[in-house]
């Protein structure tokens, strides 16, 4: 037998890989050919989802958070991932760095500034440009990046980790459906689940990556005068994607962990600089008050669907959009999923 070619060495699930790749290539190519038409299509689909299923998103996220808290404090919270004798592969600092870098990434740097400013001028309710809207803006921002988002991360991550490390199943979305579907996850039902996961993962990443590229482009424009154009942003996306791909190829230890820890170090340096250079006392005063505002508004924002002022402009464009972007597939699980998509055999 002759030497195997490179693509013959890849252990891929041909059904999942090729159908996912075909759908992704089709959507990308058709969007590039008909950008205006696809913009209207995407706007219509997003509008229909937010109008018809906005209540479902809000309710689901609350249910997921309750389940995550229950699992934490119930007897199930004592189950060790990987088995009784398992030990963490990385330190708490390493895991914390990877969770924050993959879970929040560039989004929190962009929205931590942009979101309060936007909400201050255009609050979810009340008059903009006032002291009340400033307080509400910070509480709303904390809500979008607070425990509800992390509840989604935790529940998905626990599902994947439990079935993979405790039951030795493939580290893919289909494995989490084993209690419902049984061995059917190894058939067409599992293929459909993983295809949907792969496609939604790409769209979720594309959204966050596009926002990040715009942020980087705007920063370079301010510092160096580099123009803000689509071509520049495509180049930035290519550079960022190459760095992310390199980290994935190098593996969780040499790639993602080290990149995440470097990211946390730079974030800490930025935090210290802002505290020292900015109005330090004002920052600490506002931090304490904003946490209180978040706790005070948490019950209301958790169940708020904008029912009695339903023009769809604020809630659909912010809370439901952000929850939908997080709910596509948990970002940290995207990293794990991407490293295993080409390796796992579904037998």
N, C-alpha and C positions, 0 to 999 in steps of 0.2 A: 504493500500500500504506500502511496506517495505521501509526502508531507502535507498535513492539513493546511489549508489556507486560513488567513487570519479570521475571516468572518465565520468559518466553520468551527473555530474554537470557542466562539461565544455561545454560552448556554442560555439561550433566550427561549421564552415561550412565544412561539411564532404567531399564534393567534392574537395574543394580547399585544405583542410588540408591533406587528405589521398593521393591524387594524388601527391601533392608537396612532402610529406614525402616519398612516394614510389620512385619517381624519384631521390630524393636526396640520399636515401639509396642505390638505384641501382648503381648510379654513384660512390658513395664512395666505396661500396663493390667491384665493378668491377675494380675500380682503384687499390685497395689494392691487388686484386688477380692478376691483369695484369698491374703492374706499368709501365713497359717499353713500352708495347703496347699503353696504354692510354697516355703516355707522347708523343709518336709520333702522336697520334690522336689529342691531344690538341694543339701540335705545328702546325700541318697541318691546323686545324681549325682557330687558331689565325693567321697564315700566310695568309690564304685565305681571312679572314676578313680584315686584314690590307692592303693587296694588292688590293682588289676589292673595299673596302668601306672606305679606309683611307681618300679620298677626302670628302666623305660624313660626316665623323666625324668632320673634320676640319671646313667644311662649317656650319654644324649644330650647333656646339658650338658657332660660331660667331653670328648666327641667334638668338640663345637662349639668348646670352648676350645682343644683341640689344633689344630684346623683354623685358628683365628684366629692362634695363635702361629706356625704353619707359614707362613701367608700373610705374616706380618710379616717373617720372617727368610729366606724363600725368594726366588727371583728375581721372584716375583709382587709382592713388597713394593715393587718399584721402579716399578710401574705408577702413573702419575699420573692421578688421577680428573679427568675432563674433557678429557684429551688432553695431549700433550707440552707444549703452550704454555699450559696452564691455570694460573691463579694463584688462591690462596685469596681468597674474597670478603671474609672477615673475618679479624681478627687471631687469634693463638693464644688471647689472653685472651677474645675474643668467643666463639670456638668452645668453649673450656673452660667458660665460663659457661653457654652453652646446653646443652652436654652434661650438666653436673652438675645444672642446674636442671630440665631435661626428663627426664633419666635417673634422678635420685634424687628431686628435688623435696622435698615435705613429708615423705615417708616416712622419710628418713634422720634428720630432726629428731625425729620421733616414736619410731622404733625404736632410735635410738642411745642413748636413755635407757630406754625401756620393755623392750626385748629383753634387755639384760644383767640387769636386775632380775628379769624373769620366769625367765630361764634359771638364775639364781642359786638361786632357790627351787625350780625344777622343771627340773633339768638333763637332757640327753638320756640320760645314764647316771650312776650313782653317787648319793650322798646329797646332798640340797639343803641350802643354808644353811651350807656349809663353805668353807674356803679353796680346796679343789680345785674345787668347783662355781663359785666366783667366777672362777677362772682359766679354767675350761672355758666359762663364760658369755661371757667376752670373746672367746675364740678362736672360738666358734660365731657370735657376732655379726659378727666380721670376715669369717668364711666366707660368711655370707649376703649381705654387701655388698661382697665382694671380687672377685677376678679372674674367678670363674665367672659372676657376673652381667654383668660387663663383656664377657665373651666372647660372651654372647648378643647384647648391644647391638652389638658390633663386627661380628659376622658378618651380622646382618640389615641393618645400615646399609651395609656394604660391598656386599652384593648389590643393594640398591636404588640406591645411588649409582653403581655401575659400569654397570649397564644403562641408567640414566637419563642420566648425564653422558657416558659413553663411547660408548654405542650409540644415544643420542637416543630412548629409549623412554619411555613414560609412567612417572611416578614413583609406581608402584603395585606392590602385592605380586605381581601376575600377571607382571610383567616379569622377575622373578627366576627364573621357571619356563620362560623361553624355551629354554634349552639342553635341557630335557626334553620340552617340548610343542611347540616351534617356533611356527608361526603359529596353532596351536590356541588360544594364549592370547587371541587376539582373538575367540574364539567362546564357547560356553557353558562350557567348562572354565575360561577366564579369568574369566568372570562369577562362577562358583561360588567361585573363589579369593578374589576381591575382596569378595564378599558375606560370606564367612566372616571375612575380615580386618576388615571394617567392624564386624560384630557383635561379634567377640571384642575389638576395640579398645574399643568402648563398655563392655563388661563389665569389661575390665581397668581402664579409667579410672574406672568407677563404684566399683570396689573401693578403689583408692587414694584417690579423692576422698572416699568415705565415711569412710575412716579419718582423712583429713585434717580433715574437718568435725568429727568427734568430738574430735580433738585441739584444734582451735581453740575449740570449745565448752567443753571442759574448762578451757582456759587462761583464757577469759573468765569462767567460773564462779569460778575461783580469784581472779582479779583484781577482778572487779566484782560477783560474786554472781549473774550471769546464769544462769538455770536451764538445766539440761541436758535438753532435750526434743527430740523428733523435729521439731517445728515450727521450733525455733531452728536445728537442723542443716540442715533443708531451705532455710531462708533463707540460711544460710552457704554451702551448695552453690550456690545461685543466684548469690550475689555472686562466689564464686570462679570459677564457670563464665563469668559475664559478663566478668570480667577476662581470663580465658584466651581467650574468644572475641574480645574487643577486640584482644588481642595478635596473634591469628591474622589478623584482618581487616586490621590495619595492616601485616602482612607480616613477613618474617623480619628485616629490618633495623630498621624503625621500631618494631615491636612486640615480637617474641620476643627479639631480641638485647638491646634496652634493658631489658626486664623481667627477663631472665636476669642481666644485669650488675648491676642494682639488687639482685636477690636475692643475688648473690654478695657484694656489698658489705655487706649486712645480716648475712649469714652470717659474714663476716670480722670484723665488729664484735662479733658474739656470741661468736666464738671468742676474740678478744682479751680481752673482758670476763671470760669464764670463766677464762682463763689467769691474769689479774691478780687477780680476786676470789677464785678458788678456791685450793686447796692446790697451788700451782704446781709445786713439786718432786715432789710425789706424782703429779701428772698426767704429767709427763715420765717419771718412773720407770715408771709403769704403761703408758705408751705403748710404751716400749722392750720391756717384758716381754710385752705383749699381741701385739705384732708377732711376737715369737719364738714365742709360743704358737700363733698362727695358722699360721706356717710349719711348726711341729712337727705340728699336727693336720691340716694340709691334705691329705695323702694319705689319712688315715683318713676324714675327713669327706667327701672327694670321692667315695668309693665306698661309704659307709655307708648301708645300706638298712634297718637295724633288723630284720634277718631273724630273729634268735634271741630277740627279745623283742617279738613282733609283735602288740601290742595296738592299734597304729595311732594312739595318742594324740599322741605327740610328733613323730615324723618327718612324719606326714601333715599335722599342723597347723602345722608350721613350714617345714622345708626344702622339701618338695614343694609346699606351698601357695605359698611365696614364689617358687620356680622357675616354677611354673605361672603366677603373676601376671605375672612378667617375660616369660615365654615366649609370652603371648597375642599381643602385638605389641610390639616395642621402643618404649619411650615416646617417644624422640626421633623415631623414624619416624612415630609417631602424629601429631605436629605437622606433619611434612612431608606426610603422607598427607592430613590434614584440609584443608590449604591447596590440595590439588590435586584432591580428590574432586569438587568442583564445576566444575573447570576443564578436566580432561583429556577429550579425545575419543579413544576407543579405535578407531583406524582401521587 
